[in-house]
Structure formats: C-alpha cells, structure tokens
Amino acid sequence: MQILKVTSIIKDEAPSETIENAQGEQSPNPKFVDSEERDVLVRSWISGTMTEESIFLIIGCSIAKQIWSCLEDTYLQASKDKEFQLKQQLQTVKLGTKSIDEYIKEFKGICDSLVAIHKPMDEDSKVINFARGLGNKYKTFRSCDVRETTIPYLQSICDCP
C-alpha cells in the first residue's frame, strides 16, 4: 500500500502541472498527477467525516489545503476557548462534599480533556491545582506538598543548606 503523505497535501503547495526538460519543452509533471489523486482522496475523507451542520464551512473550497485551512480557522479558536475553559475548571474544582475518589476522578477528567486537545498541564501545575482544591481539611497536606516542590528550587538559588 502506498503512503499518502496527507500532511504535504494539506500544508504544502501543489506541484506545477508541467515541467520543463533540458531542451526547454513542457511535459506533464507526474508529481502533479499523483498529488491531484491524493488531493481528491483527502478531500473525500474530510468531507465524508463532516456533519451536515458543518459541511457549509467548506463550500467553495476546491483543494484539500483550502478545506483544511477553513476548518483550522474555524475550530482552532474553539480549541483555545476549550483550553481556557478547562484550565479555569482545573483552578476552581473543589473537593467540597465529594468523596476524595469523586474529586480525583473529576480532576483527572479535566486533565485528560486538556491532553485530548493537545494542551497538557505540567506536573507542578497539576499538583498545585489539586492541592488548592482540597480545602482546609487537608491544609497540612497542602502546605507540605507545595513546600516540598519549592524547596529544591529555593536551595539552588540561595545556596541554603
């Protein structure tokens, strides 16, 4: 089975239709024909996976690169909005009256959602946000946990024992 090189179809410019040989004569470019076939396949894949409600976004697009660009422009902002919303949730999720298991599941679900949109949180931020949401009942754990993550850093800066 031949490799399709989908990324090159949706990101790169298509090759020219003709090429010039050493004698200066124009002839069909075999790379253009191959690229055109792959473009048709990718366009049908993309349009075949779209919902009826979103198909209007690609009306007027004639090549896969244009279709992809339209979809990127439309949905990239939605991803940024989703990232902001999830990070806000991560900072505001609280243990409250939930069991610790429920709190962990909710916290992990938000972290997993960030990973799903390719915006994972670093481990330090996870620890800080998780500890913040525990509340006063776990104040001792919170202060020890946060302090332990900062001590090595402070020791390396101030050369403390």
Summary of the structure (lengths in Angstrom):
residues: 161
radius of gyration: 26.0
end to end distance: 62.6
largest distance: 83.8
contacts: 365
relative contact order: 0.07
helix: 69%
strand: 4%
